[in-house]
Amino acid sequence: MTDYVRHDLRIEPTRDELSRQRFVSEMRRHILGDLAREMRSAYDKRVEPALIGEKGRKPEDGAEVHRAMRGERSYRFYSALRVNCQKLVWRSVIPTIERNLHGLNRKVAAAAANGNGCGGTLELRPGLDTPPYVANHDVHLMPGCYHTERGNDDAAAGALYDNGTAVFSMGLFGSERADIGASIARFIALKFPQLRPRRILDMGCSIGSNTLPWARAFPEAEVHAVDVAAPLLRYAHARAESLGVKAHFRQMDATACDFDGEPGFDIVWSSMFLHELPPKKVRAVFREARRLLRPGGLMLHMELPPNCRTEPYESFYFDWDSYYNQEPYYKAFRDMRPLDCCVAAGFDESNFVEFIVPSLARNGEQELQAYVSRKGIAVDENTGRLSPTIRWYCFGAWK
Ligand SMILES: C[S@@+](CC[C@H](N)C(=O)[O-])C[C@H]1O[C@@H](n2cnc3c(N)ncnc32)[C@H](O)[C@@H]1O
């Protein structure tokens, strides 16, 4: 059963729309489950032995597996279906959004004008340039990408992201699709009880799904979030107000934030953000995060595990989006070594951290607590995979 939007910005699908949305989620489950298993088995039985026969060795990296898999029928079928299913994710929610857009935009504008008393804020900067890597292509095939506005006070892209990810995630991201933030914020609170953050920043927050868990995990902290896309931020603010969580959303480029005159942050966080940036911008984000942190503060990024942590077949599997899902920087990002990125930004090598965090929604509090005392990290077949026992990877550094 797919987990649909439940807060005040919920829009009601017709029965036909709902069954289409459920169908798309189930089709994704089939592709990522059954078809992915078939593809793996074809690799083990045919493709890898042929490659070893030809080269006299196992493949060295994901790119080599990708070249070998291109001719494999199960892979071509998997990819064709997955691309089409990704397009259907968005198409399955667009009619519902279009029918409800007027009312939705009115609600969002009312929240911007009045809030609902929980004290969150929204600050937009109409003059801010949308970076070309957002403006020039529809990231993960989402029509109009994050930034497109169809009129004043438009929040359609926010609704598209929220409802689309509900279909995309097949119910695996928890009821508010906040599982990444909820699991990792809880993990950090348990692992570092001495860390009492007063200010937290989320970079590339989109609609704030993984921002709000930080406010819940650290109720004493002031939570800020930045993104370049106005329609997402309008929606994020109205969503937070409707959920009764205080957070401050600002339209800002994460590579050049201007929180002038304000003290620094104790935690600078991002989730699923860095892989959408060209490598030069990734490096700029790390430098900016370090600049914004107070001494003793923590920078933390959630992403898929990097290629240096995965076997060639897993690397090939995770890099799929880079080739077929309009995420052109995904592989380049996963090829970067997290430790090197932190050190290049000025963090001390000894302050580097890396964690595997089990999903709170899928595995529960007890499993999460068991991971708090673990030493070292082991990337397994559940890490980053949309599986029923998913685990999240994150890394960063103390300043
Ligand atoms: C995949 S989404 C992030 C998802 C979000 N963090 C979450 O957990 O749901 C990437 C976001 O980064 C934003 N973005 C891209 N470049 C940016 C930049 N330079 N500064 C701030 N936000 C940026 C996009 O507008 C988009 O909302």
The ligand as an SDF file (V2000), in Angstrom:
LIG
                    3D

 27 29  0  0  0  0  0  0  0  0999 V2000
   16.7790   15.7810   -4.4040 C   0  0  0  0  0  0  0  0  0  0  0  0
   16.3820   17.3100   -3.8320 S   0  0  0  0  0  0  0  0  0  0  0  0
   16.7770   17.2000   -2.1010 C   0  0  0  0  0  0  0  0  0  0  0  0
   15.8050   16.4140   -1.3240 C   0  0  0  0  0  0  0  0  0  0  0  0
   15.5950   16.8670    0.0950 C   0  0  0  0  0  0  0  0  0  0  0  0
   16.7980   17.2070    0.7790 N   0  0  0  0  0  0  0  0  0  0  0  0
   14.8770   15.7670    0.8250 C   0  0  0  0  0  0  0  0  0  0  0  0
   15.4840   15.1390    1.6830 O   0  0  0  0  0  0  0  0  0  0  0  0
   13.7080   15.5220    0.5100 O   0  0  0  0  0  0  0  0  0  0  0  0
   17.6320   18.4490   -4.3080 C   0  0  0  0  0  0  0  0  0  0  0  0
   17.2600   19.8770   -3.9480 C   0  0  0  0  0  0  0  0  0  0  0  0
   18.4020   20.7000   -4.0310 O   0  0  0  0  0  0  0  0  0  0  0  0
   17.9990   21.9810   -4.4770 C   0  0  0  0  0  0  0  0  0  0  0  0
   19.1940   22.6780   -4.9600 N   0  0  0  0  0  0  0  0  0  0  0  0
   19.9260   22.4200   -6.0690 C   0  0  0  0  0  0  0  0  0  0  0  0
   20.9960   23.2320   -6.1180 N   0  0  0  0  0  0  0  0  0  0  0  0
   20.9540   24.0020   -4.9980 C   0  0  0  0  0  0  0  0  0  0  0  0
   21.7970   24.9900   -4.4440 C   0  0  0  0  0  0  0  0  0  0  0  0
   22.9120   25.3880   -5.0570 N   0  0  0  0  0  0  0  0  0  0  0  0
   21.4490   25.5570   -3.2790 N   0  0  0  0  0  0  0  0  0  0  0  0
   20.3300   25.1840   -2.6200 C   0  0  0  0  0  0  0  0  0  0  0  0
   19.5000   24.2380   -3.0920 N   0  0  0  0  0  0  0  0  0  0  0  0
   19.8100   23.6450   -4.2490 C   0  0  0  0  0  0  0  0  0  0  0  0
   16.9480   21.6830   -5.5080 C   0  0  0  0  0  0  0  0  0  0  0  0
   16.1230   22.7900   -5.7530 O   0  0  0  0  0  0  0  0  0  0  0  0
   16.2160   20.5020   -4.8530 C   0  0  0  0  0  0  0  0  0  0  0  0
   15.1620   20.9520   -4.0690 O   0  0  0  0  0  0  0  0  0  0  0  0
  1  2  1  0
  2  3  1  0
  2 10  1  0
  3  4  1  0
  4  5  1  0
  5  6  1  0
  5  7  1  0
  7  8  2  0
  7  9  1  0
 10 11  1  0
 11 12  1  0
 11 26  1  0
 12 13  1  0
 13 14  1  0
 13 24  1  0
 14 15  1  0
 14 23  1  0
 15 16  2  0
 16 17  1  0
 17 18  1  0
 17 23  2  0
 18 19  1  0
 18 20  2  0
 20 21  1  0
 21 22  2  0
 22 23  1  0
 24 25  1  0
 24 26  1  0
 26 27  1  0
M  CHG  2   2   1   9  -1
M  END
$$$$
